């Protein structure tokens, strides 16, 4: 539901008449940029994973 609200607000801010237009030109490319950023971060920091032991309480 929150996603629907934010996509509706984005549609209004961008002046799109249809949610399909917003999804086609904004949501999908933005999602791909986020995924690329996550992949790049994992490649960069993947070898530096540190195992932190759990503390016993």
Secondary structure in CASP SS format (residue, H / E / C, confidence):
PFRMAT SS
TARGET T0000
AUTHOR 0000-0000-0000
METHOD secondary structure of the structure
MODEL  1
X C 1.00
X H 1.00
X H 1.00
X H 1.00
X H 1.00
X H 1.00
X H 1.00
X H 1.00
X H 1.00
X H 1.00
X H 1.00
X H 1.00
X H 1.00
X H 1.00
X C 1.00
X C 1.00
X C 1.00
X C 1.00
X H 1.00
X H 1.00
X H 1.00
X H 1.00
X H 1.00
X H 1.00
X H 1.00
X H 1.00
X H 1.00
X H 1.00
X H 1.00
X H 1.00
X H 1.00
X H 1.00
X H 1.00
X H 1.00
X H 1.00
X H 1.00
X H 1.00
X H 1.00
X H 1.00
X H 1.00
X H 1.00
X H 1.00
X H 1.00
X H 1.00
X H 1.00
X H 1.00
X H 1.00
X H 1.00
X C 1.00
X C 1.00
X C 1.00
X C 1.00
X C 1.00
X C 1.00
X C 1.00
X C 1.00
X C 1.00
END
